[in-house]
């Protein structure tokens, strides 16, 4: 049963890459080989570039591909099956997007400069690179998230953390003012604050819970026995809370990794469309 569950999870995460026995990978490789051979064999003087008939042909193919690839966001709103299912469309999006590296580069004829044409090329490469990063995290992170959650939802993990906080609050009541203040620091601080850098790295150097745990542990010793001493119970609860924070922060880090690339991929895609429009208009204006 466990093996079958792991297999199904892998199929869900990797299915669009392996769709129909890598159909779109084969199509993408074939397209790249055709345009490369054409570039090497067609006799264009000077060598094929963006201003030659071959360059215009590749440019047209590239523009049509880019426009079609950007339609994936709209396509996600319609769930259908068959030849153009969302899985098939996503597979085509990935592999045909990669073929743009070859098509776009050959379209330039390896002629670059400080102009809108090179800007469009650079933006296209940034979109592709961010997409590659997105594919990488989606191939690895979902399984890690599942293993880390230990069959719990995010809400259940948060509920467990709140329950420990309530126990800490109640257990701190009989403590002297100094020790109670130490516990209160852990209860008052947002344990997930620190911005996007902390979320992505999973590092929280100013964690009040960790500081409170260290201070309490100095009083209880390295191996406290949870008995009737309230301070020993606080030590055990802070230890438990630290373990829960590690799990939750790792979960939020994985979520951030799944989302952060879109904050680059999508805006740069729109910038690419703008630069591409300027590129096309300038080409036909000076043609």
N, C-alpha and C positions, 0 to 999 in steps of 0.2 A: 504493500500500500504506500509506504514512504517513497519507494523508488518510483512508483507511478506518479505520485504527487510532484516529485522533483522533475520528472520528465515533462509533465503537463506545464509546470512553471517555465521550464526552458523553452517549450514550444510557444508559449504565449509571448515571451520576451524576444525570442529569436525568429519567430515565424515569418515576420515580414522580410527578414534578410534571406531566409531559405525558401521563400515562396516559389512554388512550382519548380523545385529543383534548381534554384538560382536563375530563373528565366531572365529576369531583368539585368542580372550581372552579365550574362552571356550577350544579351542585346547591347549593353553598354560597352563591353569589350569589343564586340564586333564593330560597332559604330566608331569607336576610337581608332581601331586598326584601319578602317576604310579611309577616314579623313587623314590619318598619318601617312598611309601609302600614297594617297592622292597628293599630299603636300610634297612628298619626295619625288614623285614621278611626273607630275604635271609641269610642263615647260612654260613657266611664266617669267617674263623679264620685266623688272628684276625679280628676285626670288619672291614667291607668293607672300603677300602682306595684306593688311587690312584694306588697302586701296585697290587691290587687284580684283578681278571677277571672282577668283577663288576666295579671296578674303571676304567679299560681300556675301558669297554663298554661305561660308562658315558663320559670318555674323548674323545672317538671317536665321540659320538653324539655332544658333546660340540664343538669340532674342526670343524665338518661339519657345525654346526649352525653358528659359528663365520665367517667362510669363506663365507657362503651364505648371512649372514647379511651385510658383507662388500661390497657385490655386488650391494647394493641399489644405490650407487653413479653412477654405470654404467647403472643400470636399469632406472634411471631418464632421460636418454638421449633418451629413446624410449617410445613414448606415444601410449599406446594401451588400448583397453577396454576388458571387459569380466572378466573371472576368475582371470587372472593375470594382471589386470589393475594396474596402479601405485598406486591407492588408496588401492587396495587389498594387494599389495606388501608392502606398507608402514605400513599397519595395522599388517601384519605378522611380519615385522621387529620390530615393537614396542613390541608386546606381546611375540614373541619367544625370543626376546632379554631379556625381563624380566625373562623368564623361565630359562635363563642361571644363574641367581642368585642361584636357587635351584640346577640345574645340576652341575654347577661348584663347589659349596660348598660341595655337597655330593661326588663329584669326589675326592676332597682333603681328605675326611675322617676326616675333621677337624684337619688335621696335617699341621702346618705351621712352617716356619723357615726362616732363612736368606739365601735364595737360589733362583735360577731362577724360580723354580716351584711356589713359593709364589709370586714372582714378577709378573708372568703372571696372577695369580689370582687377585692381587691388581689392575693391569692395566685393567683387564676385568671389575672389579667393578667400576673403575673410568669412563670407557667408558659408562657403564650403567647409572651411576649417572648423567653424563653430558647429556645423552640422555633423562633422566627423566626431567631435567631442561629444555631442548629444547622443550619437549612436553608441559610442563607447560606454557612457554611463548607463544608458538604458539596457545594455547587454549585461552589465555587472551588478548595478545597484539594486534593482528590484529583489533579487535573491538575497542580497545582504540585508536589506530592510526586513524581509520576511523572517530571516534567521534571528535578527536582533530583537524583533518584537516578541518572539516566543509565543506566538498565537494570540497576542493581545493587540487590540486596536490602540491608536494614539490616545483616544478618549479614556480608555481603561487605564493606560499608563499614567495619565494626568490625574485621574481619580485616585489611583494608588498613592501618588505623590501628595495629594491634598490630605488623604487619610493620615499619612505619616506626619504632616505638618500639624494636624489637629492633635495627634498624640504628643508631639513635641510641646505644643502650647500647654496642654493639660499637665504634662509631666514637669514643666518648668515652674509651675506655680509654687511648689514648696521650696524652691531653690533660693539661696541668698541673692541679693540684688545683682552682684557682679556676674554670677553664673547665669542668672536669668537674662541679663542684658546680652550675653554671648549668644544664647539661644535665639533671642529676639532678632538679632542681626540676620540670622539664617532665615527667619520667617518673613522678614520685611523685604528682603532683596528679591528682585525678579531674577530667578536663576538662569533665565534664557536671554538676558540682556547682553549688550556688547556689540550689537550691529552685525552686519553681514559677514565681516571678517571672522568674528567669533563663531558665527553659525557655520561657515564653510570649513574652518579649521578644527572646530570642536574644542578650542582652547578658551578657558575662562579664568585667567590668572587672578582676577579679583573676586572670585567666588566666595561669598560670605559663608556658605555652608562648609566649604573646605577649611576656611579659617576658623570657624567655630568648632569644627571637629578636632582640629589640631590643638586648640586651646583646652577643650574639654579632655582630650586624651592625655594631655600632660598632667592633668589632675587625677585621672583614673588609673593611669599606668598602661603598659602595652597590651595587657590581656585582661580587661575588666570582666568580672563575673556579674551578670545581670541578676541582682538580688533585690533587696528592699531599698538599697541606696538610690535615690532619685537621679543622682549624677551618673551612676552606671547605666541606668535606663536611658538617659539622654544620650550617652555615648553610643549605645547600641542603635538608637533611633537615628542619630546623625550618620552612623556608619551605613545603615540601611538606605537613608535618603541619598547619600553620596552614590551608592550603587545604582539607585533608580535614576539619578541625574545623568550618570554616565550613559545609561541605556537610552534615555530620552534625548539627550544631546546628540548621541550618535544617530538616532532616528531623524532628528531635525537636520542634521548635517547631510544625511543621504537625500532627504527631500530637497534641500537647497541645491545640491549638486544636480538633481534632476530638473530643477527649474531655472537655475542661473544662466545656463547657456542660451535659453530663449530670450533673455534680456539683451543678449548680443545678437543672436541670430535674426530675430524679427526686425529690430530697428535698422540693422545694417542691410537687411533685405530691402526695406523701403528706401534707404539711402542709395542702394544699388539701382533701383528702378528710376530714381531721380537722375542719377549720373548717366544711366543708360539712355534716358530720354534726351538729355543734353548731348550725349555722344552721337545719337542718331540724327538729331536736328542739325548739329554742327557739320556732320558728314554730308548731308544732303544740301545744306546751305552753301558749302564750298565745293560741292561736286561739279 
